[in-house]
Each structure stands twice: as structure tokens, then as C-alpha cells.
């Protein structure tokens, strides 16, 4: 009987407040309503609206408690805005967040775009693919505001954590732009973002970022990692048959990329002057850090002979000028093999006693100089065995190979060999 009486008293306590008023039962199991808004970038308002079906991840912790895997009350709940108006609802019933039943306060830490997050609460960042700006526009919300079950809605302010680069491209004489590309080179391309404190830790990997270019070529944009210095970072633009290079470390107004900042460049291509002449005029923009410069021709754009297909494979010269590329065909003559490096090249019609792991190709079947050869990595297995077995009979024959054109043996070569075919077959 004591147990039953105690249970009855507990139920009454839940139904009535200390003043005797009836509790609003709708508050006990109500999922939170999220209103999310995007803060302005530091130079001017830009990209401050949501798109339909955008998804955010939300963590809930007790008010005043730092985020950690050990004290999370709700872990990485997925909330989606169906209309893009900033109102977010749970993606599934399993994602529904409810306030603590005892009325205690909570904090929310959130991020965009939604991903699966590991136990260390770190978010992987990669900025090489710029085809969808929204997919890499990392944003974060951790206002410290306290909410409880009496809160009508949860307002979450989001802020951009990466940097944005915008480039306006013109020609000095007003001639139309043709087949424009814009590539940032020498940038760090990967980082780890901490959901705990909002910090970004870039990794040492550097690479190229092919900017998203608008139709017509007059505007290019990219979202990049923050950088304390622009040393070693260049912007290469191709227009028609010529390439133009702007060393970003030489610009006066923009000296670094800060988190949440947007940087604007206006670049005029000098289509009149011959190559290797550089002049620059830099002026301030009222919106913040910006650059305006005139850049001269630096190189001619390489036009490949082949197309990278089995029917029209790239030549070795093509391959050296077009790296990196994946799943393409390259043709050349078998002139030897390697035993571990480019300098280990052996020009011999006889193969070694053990299988070699890399095949040497060249433009000419009579090539004997290692520096002029093109290494092709042979993966372990049937393909390596078959190439080795047929090596002596096929010495100096033309062959077509399919794989990835990339750095190999401290030069440009082909890895990930997936197919090969002799030219006379």
C-alpha cells in the first residue's frame, strides 16, 4: 500500500504545480521548434538565406555545460527546413528533440550542413569540390542562450566559419571572354572543425581549388579555408588560348583570409600586351577588403592532341600537361621498366628475374634517357603478371593504358591502372 500511495502522490505532483494550478501537459512531450537565421558576412550581407531541404545538426546540453560526448543530452539530431524560410523541424521521429521534463534550462550547439559526426565531435572539411557552394559552406551556432520547456521556439544564429572569394573578370579591350577557368593554387584544402569550441585546424595538405565560374566567365567564386598568410597562393585564369597568373601575396589590401569574411577581386586581363608583362592598380572598395588589378598573359593554354578516350588516347605530352586526371587513356611505347624510382629505369628487352612494378613508356620506341620516360604503376595481381609475362615480346611496341594521371616517381605518371590494350590489337 505504501508503494501505491507514493506512486499516487508522485502522479498528483506532476499534474499540479505547487500553487495547485494544472500543468500544461502539451509542454511535457513537445519537440522544439527551431528558427535558424544566418548572420551577415563581415564585409557585407551575403548568402544569408536558407534553401529548401537544407539540414542542420543539433546537440543539446544542460545549460552552462560544455559540449562533450559524455554530457550530451541529445546527439546530432537532424532538423530540416522544407521551404527554406528558416523554420526547421525534425527529419524523423527519432530526431525529435524534447525539452527536459523538469523544466531545467538547456543550450543548443548546431552546425550546417548536416553530416555523421564521430565521437570526438570533429567535423571534416574539404573544399576541393566547388560545384555546390552550399554543400561546403560550413556554418556554426553556439550562442549560449538558455531555453526550457516554456520557450515557444529556439532561435539559432548561424555564422559562416570559412572564407569566401569572389572574382570579377574583365578584358582590357572589352573583347568577349572565352572558355574561362579560374583556379586557386597552393591553398590548404582540408581541415578539421571542432563542434566543441568552433575552432578550425587545417591539415598540411595543399592543392588546387577549381573555382565555380558563372556562364560567360565574368564571375568566379570559391569557399576556402581561412589562411593567416597568402604566401604561395596564386590565382590562375585561362581565357581562350592564354593563361594569366595573379600572386595573391602581392596584393596590398587583402593579406589573409579570415573566418566569416568575403573577399572581392576585380581582375582585368590584358589581352593586348605580349606575355610576361605585369602591371597592377589596387584600390579600396567601400565594402571592405578588395583588390582591383590588371594582369598580363603568362602562358599559352595547352591544347591536347588526344581526347583521353580509348579511341583517341592522350599522348605522353598531353598527359604531362593535363595532370591530374582520372579514368583516362594514354598511349606510348614500351621502352623498359623501373625497380623503385625514375632513376632506376632499365632500358632492356629482357625482364628481371622478379616481377617489376612499374612499366616505362616513351614518345619514341628508341628512348633511352630516364628523364624522358613516363612511369606506369602496375597494381599487384593479374594485370601486373600479364604485363610482365608479355614484356619481352612487346618491347618497343605501342600500348594504350587507362588510369589516373598524377604525381608518380617524383614526376608525372599513371597510377591505378584499370585497363590496357596494345595499339595493334
C-alpha positions as CSV (number, residue, x, y, z in Angstrom):
1,X,0.0,0.0,0.0
2,X,2.9,2.4,0.8
3,X,4.2,1.9,-2.7
4,X,0.8,2.6,-4.3
5,X,0.3,5.7,-2.2
6,X,3.8,7.0,-3.1
7,X,3.1,6.5,-6.8
8,X,-0.3,8.3,-6.5
9,X,1.4,11.3,-4.7
10,X,4.0,11.4,-7.5
11,X,1.4,11.5,-10.2
12,X,-0.5,14.3,-8.4
13,X,2.7,16.3,-8.1
14,X,3.3,16.0,-11.8
15,X,-0.3,17.1,-12.6
16,X,-0.4,20.2,-10.3
17,X,2.1,22.9,-9.6
18,X,3.0,24.0,-6.0
19,X,0.2,26.6,-6.3
20,X,-2.3,24.0,-7.2
21,X,-2.6,25.1,-10.8
22,X,-2.9,22.4,-13.5
23,X,0.3,21.7,-15.6
24,X,0.1,22.2,-19.3
25,X,0.5,18.6,-20.5
26,X,1.3,19.8,-24.0
27,X,4.7,21.1,-22.8
28,X,5.8,17.7,-21.5
29,X,6.4,15.9,-24.8
30,X,6.7,18.8,-27.3
31,X,9.5,18.8,-29.8
32,X,11.4,22.0,-30.1
33,X,10.6,24.4,-32.9
34,X,13.8,25.8,-34.4
35,X,14.1,29.2,-36.2
36,X,17.6,29.5,-37.7
37,X,19.0,32.6,-39.2
38,X,22.3,33.2,-40.9
39,X,24.5,36.1,-39.7
40,X,26.0,38.5,-42.2
41,X,29.4,38.0,-43.5
42,X,31.9,40.6,-42.2
43,X,32.2,42.6,-45.4
44,X,28.5,42.8,-46.4
45,X,25.3,40.8,-46.2
46,X,25.8,37.7,-48.4
47,X,24.4,34.2,-48.5
48,X,22.1,34.9,-45.6
49,X,19.1,32.7,-46.7
50,X,18.4,29.1,-46.5
51,X,17.4,26.8,-49.4
52,X,14.5,24.3,-49.3
53,X,15.6,20.9,-47.7
54,X,18.7,22.4,-46.0
55,X,19.5,20.2,-43.0
56,X,21.3,21.2,-39.7
57,X,22.7,19.0,-36.9
58,X,21.7,19.9,-33.3
59,X,23.3,18.9,-30.0
60,X,21.5,19.7,-26.6
61,X,23.4,20.0,-23.3
62,X,22.4,21.2,-19.8
63,X,22.7,25.0,-19.6
64,X,26.2,26.1,-18.8
65,X,27.7,22.7,-19.6
66,X,30.4,22.4,-22.3
67,X,29.7,20.1,-25.3
68,X,31.4,16.7,-24.9
69,X,30.5,13.2,-25.8
70,X,29.9,12.4,-22.1
71,X,27.3,15.1,-21.3
72,X,25.3,15.3,-24.5
73,X,21.5,15.1,-23.8
74,X,20.6,15.0,-27.5
75,X,23.2,13.9,-30.1
76,X,23.3,15.2,-33.7
77,X,19.6,15.4,-34.2
78,X,18.8,16.2,-37.9
79,X,16.4,19.1,-38.5
80,X,15.3,20.2,-42.0
81,X,13.6,23.3,-43.4
82,X,11.1,22.2,-46.1
83,X,10.6,25.7,-47.5
84,X,13.9,27.5,-46.8
85,X,12.2,30.1,-44.6
86,X,14.4,29.3,-41.6
87,X,11.8,27.2,-39.7
88,X,13.3,23.7,-39.0
89,X,11.5,20.6,-38.0
90,X,12.9,17.1,-37.1
91,X,13.7,14.9,-40.2
92,X,12.3,11.8,-38.5
93,X,10.6,10.9,-35.2
94,X,14.0,9.6,-34.0
95,X,15.5,13.1,-34.5
96,X,12.8,14.9,-32.4
97,X,14.3,16.9,-29.5
98,X,12.1,17.4,-26.4
99,X,12.9,19.8,-23.5
100,X,13.8,18.2,-20.1
101,X,10.6,17.4,-18.3
102,X,11.8,19.0,-15.1
103,X,11.8,22.5,-16.8
104,X,15.6,22.9,-16.5
105,X,17.5,25.1,-18.9
106,X,19.5,23.8,-21.9
107,X,21.9,25.1,-24.5
108,X,21.9,24.1,-28.2
109,X,25.0,23.8,-30.4
110,X,24.3,23.4,-34.1
111,X,26.0,23.3,-37.4
112,X,25.4,23.2,-41.2
113,X,25.5,21.2,-43.5
114,X,24.4,18.0,-41.7
115,X,26.8,15.1,-41.5
116,X,27.5,12.0,-39.5
117,X,29.8,13.1,-36.6
118,X,32.3,11.0,-34.8
119,X,32.7,10.7,-31.0
120,X,35.4,13.3,-30.9
121,X,32.8,15.9,-32.2
122,X,35.0,16.9,-35.1
123,X,33.7,17.8,-38.5
124,X,35.8,17.0,-41.6
125,X,36.1,19.9,-44.1
126,X,37.2,19.6,-47.7
127,X,36.9,22.4,-50.2
128,X,38.2,20.9,-53.5
129,X,34.7,20.4,-55.0
130,X,33.2,23.8,-55.6
131,X,30.3,22.7,-57.8
132,X,27.8,23.3,-54.9
133,X,28.7,26.2,-52.7
134,X,26.0,25.3,-50.2
135,X,27.4,21.8,-49.7
136,X,30.7,23.2,-48.3
137,X,29.5,26.4,-46.7
138,X,30.3,25.4,-43.1
139,X,28.2,27.3,-40.5
140,X,28.1,27.1,-36.7
141,X,25.7,28.2,-34.0
142,X,26.6,28.3,-30.3
143,X,25.1,31.4,-28.8
144,X,24.9,30.2,-25.2
145,X,21.3,31.2,-24.9
146,X,19.3,29.2,-22.4
147,X,16.0,27.6,-23.3
148,X,13.5,25.4,-21.4
149,X,10.1,23.8,-22.0
150,X,8.3,27.2,-21.6
151,X,10.2,28.5,-24.6
152,X,7.9,29.0,-27.6
153,X,10.7,28.4,-30.1
154,X,14.5,28.0,-30.3
155,X,16.2,30.8,-32.2
156,X,19.7,29.8,-33.5
157,X,22.0,32.3,-35.1
158,X,24.4,30.7,-37.6
159,X,27.7,32.2,-38.7
160,X,30.0,31.3,-41.7
161,X,33.2,29.6,-40.5
162,X,35.1,29.5,-43.8
163,X,36.1,32.3,-46.1
164,X,34.6,33.3,-49.5
165,X,36.5,34.5,-52.6
166,X,34.7,36.3,-55.4
167,X,36.4,37.4,-58.6
168,X,35.0,39.7,-61.3
169,X,36.8,39.1,-64.6
170,X,37.1,41.6,-67.5
171,X,39.3,42.2,-70.5
172,X,41.2,45.4,-71.0
173,X,39.7,46.0,-74.5
174,X,36.2,44.6,-73.9
175,X,36.7,41.5,-76.0
176,X,34.5,38.6,-75.1
177,X,35.7,36.1,-72.6
178,X,36.1,32.5,-73.9
179,X,36.3,29.2,-72.1
180,X,37.3,30.9,-68.8
181,X,38.6,28.8,-65.9
182,X,39.8,30.1,-62.5
183,X,42.0,28.1,-60.2
184,X,43.4,28.9,-56.8
185,X,46.7,27.1,-56.4
186,X,48.8,26.4,-53.2
187,X,45.8,26.5,-50.8
188,X,45.2,24.2,-47.9
189,X,42.3,22.1,-48.9
190,X,41.4,20.0,-45.8
191,X,40.7,20.8,-42.2
192,X,39.0,19.6,-39.0
193,X,36.3,21.7,-37.4
194,X,35.6,21.3,-33.7
195,X,32.0,21.4,-32.7
196,X,33.1,21.9,-29.1
197,X,34.8,25.3,-29.5
198,X,34.3,26.3,-33.1
199,X,38.0,26.2,-34.0
200,X,39.4,25.1,-37.4
201,X,42.6,23.1,-37.6
202,X,43.8,22.9,-41.2
203,X,45.9,19.9,-42.2
204,X,49.1,20.3,-44.2
205,X,47.7,19.0,-47.5
206,X,47.8,21.7,-50.2
207,X,46.2,21.5,-53.6
208,X,44.3,23.3,-56.3
209,X,40.8,24.6,-56.0
210,X,38.9,25.0,-59.3
211,X,36.6,27.9,-58.7
212,X,32.9,27.9,-59.7
213,X,32.7,30.0,-62.9
214,X,29.4,31.6,-64.0
215,X,28.2,31.2,-67.5
216,X,30.1,33.7,-69.7
217,X,33.1,33.6,-67.5
218,X,32.8,37.1,-66.0
219,X,32.4,35.9,-62.3
220,X,34.1,33.2,-60.3
221,X,33.6,32.2,-56.7
222,X,35.0,29.7,-54.1
223,X,34.7,28.9,-50.4
224,X,38.1,28.4,-48.9
225,X,39.8,27.7,-45.6
226,X,40.9,30.7,-43.5
227,X,44.6,31.5,-44.0
228,X,46.8,33.7,-41.9
229,X,49.1,34.3,-44.9
230,X,48.6,34.2,-48.7
231,X,52.2,33.3,-49.3
232,X,52.5,30.7,-52.1
233,X,48.8,31.1,-53.2
234,X,48.2,32.1,-56.8
235,X,45.1,32.6,-58.9
236,X,45.4,31.3,-62.4
237,X,42.8,32.3,-65.0
238,X,42.6,31.0,-68.5
239,X,40.8,32.8,-71.3
240,X,40.8,31.5,-74.8
241,X,44.4,30.4,-75.7
242,X,46.2,32.2,-72.8
243,X,46.7,31.9,-69.1
244,X,47.0,34.7,-66.5
245,X,48.5,34.4,-63.1
246,X,47.9,36.7,-60.0
247,X,50.1,36.2,-57.0
248,X,47.7,36.8,-54.1
249,X,50.6,37.5,-51.7
250,X,51.5,40.6,-53.7
251,X,48.1,42.3,-53.3
252,X,48.1,45.2,-50.9
253,X,44.6,45.2,-49.3
254,X,43.9,41.5,-48.8
255,X,46.7,39.9,-46.8
256,X,44.9,36.9,-45.3
257,X,41.6,35.1,-45.4
258,X,39.6,35.3,-42.1
259,X,36.8,33.1,-40.9
260,X,33.4,34.6,-41.9
261,X,34.9,37.2,-44.3
262,X,34.2,37.6,-48.0
263,X,36.9,38.9,-50.3
264,X,36.3,40.6,-53.7
265,X,38.8,40.8,-56.5
266,X,38.3,42.6,-59.8
267,X,40.8,41.4,-62.4
268,X,41.3,42.9,-65.8
269,X,43.0,40.6,-68.3
270,X,45.4,42.5,-70.6
271,X,44.6,40.8,-73.9
272,X,46.8,43.3,-75.8
273,X,50.3,43.1,-74.4
274,X,52.6,40.2,-75.1
275,X,53.2,37.6,-72.4
276,X,55.3,38.2,-69.3
277,X,54.4,41.9,-68.8
278,X,52.7,42.6,-65.4
279,X,51.0,45.8,-64.2
280,X,48.7,46.3,-61.3
281,X,46.5,49.1,-59.9
282,X,45.0,48.4,-56.5
283,X,42.2,50.5,-54.9
284,X,40.0,50.1,-51.8
285,X,36.3,49.2,-52.0
286,X,33.9,50.7,-49.6
287,X,32.6,47.2,-48.7
288,X,35.9,46.1,-47.2
289,X,39.0,44.3,-48.2
290,X,39.0,44.1,-52.0
291,X,41.5,44.2,-54.9
292,X,41.5,45.6,-58.4
293,X,44.3,44.7,-60.7
294,X,45.3,44.3,-64.4
295,X,47.2,41.1,-65.1
296,X,49.1,40.1,-68.2
297,X,49.5,36.9,-70.2
298,X,51.7,34.4,-68.5
299,X,51.4,31.2,-70.6
300,X,49.6,29.7,-73.6
301,X,46.9,27.2,-72.7
302,X,48.0,23.7,-73.8
303,X,45.7,22.1,-76.4
304,X,45.9,18.3,-76.2
305,X,46.3,16.1,-79.3
306,X,44.2,13.3,-77.9
307,X,40.9,13.2,-76.0
308,X,41.7,10.7,-73.3
309,X,39.4,8.0,-74.7
310,X,40.4,4.5,-75.9
311,X,39.8,5.5,-79.5
312,X,41.7,8.9,-79.1
313,X,44.1,8.4,-76.1
314,X,46.2,11.3,-74.8
315,X,49.8,11.4,-75.9
316,X,52.5,11.4,-73.2
317,X,53.0,15.1,-73.9
318,X,49.3,15.6,-73.3
319,X,49.4,13.6,-70.0
320,X,52.3,15.7,-68.7
321,X,50.4,18.9,-69.4
322,X,47.0,17.9,-68.2
323,X,47.7,16.3,-64.8
324,X,45.8,15.4,-62.7
325,X,43.1,13.4,-64.4
326,X,41.3,10.2,-63.6
327,X,40.0,7.3,-65.8
328,X,41.7,8.4,-69.0
329,X,43.7,6.6,-71.7
330,X,47.4,7.4,-72.5
331,X,49.4,5.9,-75.3
332,X,53.2,5.4,-75.6
333,X,55.9,2.9,-76.5
334,X,57.3,0.3,-74.0
335,X,60.9,1.1,-73.5
336,X,61.8,-0.5,-70.2
337,X,60.8,-0.8,-66.6
338,X,61.8,0.5,-63.1
339,X,62.8,-1.0,-59.8
340,X,61.6,1.7,-57.4
341,X,62.3,5.2,-58.8
342,X,62.7,7.1,-62.0
343,X,66.4,6.8,-61.8
344,X,66.2,3.0,-61.7
345,X,64.9,2.9,-65.3
346,X,66.3,-0.1,-67.2
347,X,66.2,0.0,-71.0
348,X,66.4,-3.7,-71.8
349,X,64.4,-6.1,-73.9
350,X,64.9,-8.7,-71.1
351,X,62.8,-8.6,-67.9
352,X,64.4,-9.2,-64.4
353,X,64.0,-12.5,-62.5
354,X,61.3,-11.0,-60.3
355,X,58.2,-9.0,-61.4
356,X,58.8,-5.3,-61.9
357,X,56.1,-3.0,-60.5
358,X,56.3,-0.1,-63.0
359,X,56.4,0.0,-66.8
360,X,58.4,2.7,-68.7
361,X,56.7,4.3,-71.7
362,X,58.1,7.0,-74.0
363,X,57.1,9.0,-77.0
364,X,59.7,7.2,-79.2
365,X,60.4,3.4,-79.1
366,X,64.1,4.3,-79.2
367,X,64.1,6.4,-76.0
368,X,67.0,5.5,-73.6
369,X,67.0,8.5,-71.2
370,X,65.2,8.0,-67.9
371,X,64.1,11.7,-67.6
372,X,62.2,11.4,-70.9
373,X,60.3,8.2,-69.8
374,X,56.7,8.0,-68.5
375,X,56.2,5.6,-65.5
376,X,53.1,3.5,-65.3
377,X,52.3,1.8,-62.0
378,X,51.4,-1.9,-62.2
379,X,49.0,-2.9,-59.5
380,X,49.6,-6.3,-57.8
381,X,47.6,-9.1,-59.4
382,X,46.6,-10.3,-62.8
383,X,47.5,-7.2,-64.8
384,X,51.0,-6.9,-63.4
385,X,51.6,-10.6,-64.0
386,X,50.3,-10.4,-67.6
387,X,52.4,-7.3,-68.4
388,X,55.5,-9.0,-67.0
389,X,54.8,-12.2,-68.9
390,X,54.4,-10.4,-72.2
391,X,57.1,-7.8,-71.7
392,X,59.9,-9.3,-73.8
393,X,57.6,-9.9,-76.8
394,X,56.1,-6.4,-76.5
395,X,59.3,-4.4,-76.0
396,X,59.1,-1.2,-78.2
397,X,55.5,-1.9,-79.1
398,X,52.9,0.9,-78.7
399,X,50.4,0.4,-75.9
400,X,47.4,2.2,-74.5
401,X,46.8,2.3,-70.7
402,X,43.9,3.6,-68.7
403,X,44.2,5.0,-65.2
404,X,44.9,8.2,-63.2
405,X,47.4,10.8,-64.4
406,X,49.1,12.1,-61.3
407,X,52.4,12.6,-59.5
408,X,54.4,9.3,-59.5
409,X,58.1,8.7,-59.1
410,X,58.6,12.4,-58.5
411,X,57.4,13.2,-62.0
412,X,54.1,12.8,-63.9
413,X,53.0,9.3,-64.5
414,X,50.0,7.0,-64.4
415,X,48.6,5.1,-61.4
416,X,45.5,3.0,-60.7
417,X,45.9,1.1,-63.9
418,X,42.5,-0.4,-64.8
419,X,42.9,-1.4,-68.5
420,X,45.5,-1.8,-71.2
421,X,45.5,-2.6,-74.9
422,X,48.2,-2.8,-77.5
423,X,47.8,-0.5,-80.4
424,X,47.9,-3.3,-83.0
425,X,45.1,-5.2,-81.3
